[in-house]
């Protein structure tokens, strides 16, 4: 604050509290200048709504991994969210604290462990090849519609036993449903759309679960039904919430990872050239994309005891917004953080969060994106965007709605 002269404080606060908001188009297009100012001038601060915000890497990782915390307030509510909807995001495993979180996550862990995910790699590689061979014939593609969406959505549908033919029907529902994770920030119209989307998903899964009970298979949905039928391991509302939540989480953010990553390459053609020369860098390139422009900007925690961050003490039972995107570009942790560099070493980003709520599908997202990048770099020498105007999807996350490009075949 000492760098601001008298009379500037109100303007500064307005920038802090209003600029850093998903409803701000400038923040949506490029949140990093806003987050850099927060990290420089107010790395730990409280908003008028009573939310504390963290922006430095060391503070964020400490909050996620070391500080006694939860995802729910002590009264059991999720800050900023509506009272529970059946099948709503508040009942999904990522919005639960132990012991319920521990019990439910254990039921789902098996399908997302590295060995299980690796068994899907050949299927993903074949799917990527099919999609990209079609794009190669045209010499152009929409990165989102033709690759970033169909790859993860097809895979999670197959893993869960959800008919892939139904994908066009529920794609819009899942994008709208993500906004209920931050329902306090929605307009009445947005709130109505999001609630309706969850209700449509509940109707859809109610029919699907009823049918699957009669014909159990070898898929995640069947496994969840078996757990529900065994008694206290999973209640019926929990079954519905996990089914919907896994479908959303299984592809919505990976669309953003693949799309934002290929956009970064399109805007940094020298890095694409480097990846073509050194395709062994694909796994490292995925990690750099997660750090540089991951799909999730922030995650929430609630303190379970008074905790000091620098000069600020956050009281017990207060919501804390951990800005993953700010932490991932902290110059105290990452040299030249605004540089997109696929040769960067030790990329210990926080794009998947941390602690007990570390992203369940991290291995799956990494593998799918690795295969998408490998398939692209094998076939195309150049990716040239058709427009500089960004079109965002309807998701709460940083997910492009479309990204049309011209392609030049690799020789």
C-alpha positions, 0 to 999 in steps of 0.5 A, a space after each residue: 500500500 505504501 506505493 500508492 499516494 493519497 487519493 489512489 487507494 479507492 481506485 486501487 481497491 476497485 481494481 482489486 475487488 472488481 477487476 479480478 472477477 469472471 464477469 469481467 471480459 478483460 479478466 476472462 481473456 487474460 487474467 494474468 495482469 490482474 493477478 500479478 497486481 494482486 500478487 505484488 500489492 496485496 498478496 494476502 487480502 480480504 474482500 468486502 464479502 469476507 473472502 480472503 485471497 492468496 496469490 503467492 505460490 508459497 502461500 497457496 501451496 501452504 494453504 492447500 497442503 499444510 494449513 488445517 482446512 476444509 471445503 465446507 464451513 463449520 455449519 456444513 454449507 459450501 460458501 457462495 453456493 446454493 442450498 443443496 440440489 439433488 445431484 448438485 455440485 455441493 454433494 460431489 466428492 470435491 465438495 465434501 470433507 472427511 470422512 465422507 470425502 475419504 469414503 467416496 473418493 476411495 470408491 472412485 480412485 481405482 479407475 483413475 490410478 496411473 496403471 488404469 489410465 495407462 491402459 486407455 492410452 491406445 484407445 485415446 491414441 486411436 481416437 486422436 488419429 481418427 479426428 486429426 486425419 479428418 482435419 488433415 484432409 480439410 487443412 483446417 479445424 476447430 481445435 475445440 469441436 474437432 479435438 479438445 471436446 470429443 477426446 475427453 468426453 468420449 473417453 469419460 463416457 466410455 469409462 462411465 458407461 454413458 452412451 457417447 451418442 448422448 454427448 451433444 445433448 449433455 455437453 451444454 448442461 455440463 458447461 452450465 452446471 459448473 457455474 453452481 460452484 460459484 453461484 453467489 456470483 451469478 446473475 438471476 438469469 445465469 442462476 436459473 440456467 445453471 439450476 435447469 441444467 442440473 435438473 436436466 442432468 438429474 433426469 438424464 442420470 435417473 433414467 440411466 441409473 435405473 437401466 444400469 441397475 438391471 444391466 450392470 457392466 464393467 464401468 464406473 457407473 456400475 461400480 458406483 451402483 454396486 457401492 450404493 446397493 451395498 448399504 452405507 458406502 454410498 447413498 442414493 443422493 451421493 450416487 447421483 452427485 458422483 455420476 453427474 460430477 464425474 461426467 462434468 469433471 471428466 471432460 470439461 476442464 480437459 477441454 480447457 487444457 487441450 484448447 488453451 495449450 494448443 492456443 499457446 503453441 499457436 501464439 508461440 510458433 517457435 515452441 511448436 517448432 521446438 516440439 516438432 524437433 523434440 517430440 520427447 518433450 510432449 509430457 513436459 510441454 503438457 506440464 508447462 501448459 498447465 502452469 502457463 494457462 491452466 483451465 482452473 483459475 482458483 480453488 476454495 478452502 475454509 480455515 479450521 484455525 486462525 492462520 497467519 500469512 505474512 502480516 495477515 491473520 485469517 480467522 477460523 472458519 473463513 473462506 479462502 480463495 487460492 489463486 492457482 493461476 497467480 501462484 503458477 506465475 509467481 516470479 519468486 518461484 518460476 523464473 520468467 513466469 510469463 514466458 511459455 517455455 516447454 523446456 522449463 525444468 521442475 514444473 511443480 505447478 498447482 494446476 491440479 490443486 493439492 492436499 486431499 482434494 488433489 484432482 482425481 482425474 489428473 493422470 487421465 487429463 495428462 494422458 489425454 493431452 499428451 496424446 492430443 499434442 503428440 498427434 498434432 505435432 506429428 501431422 502439422 508443421 504450423 497451427 495458425 489461428 483464423 481470428 485473434 478474437 477469443 470465443 469462450 465457452 459457457 463453462 465457469 472454467 477457462 474453456 474456449 468455446 471455439 478456436 478455428 485454425 489453419 493447418 499446414 501439414 508436416 513434410 
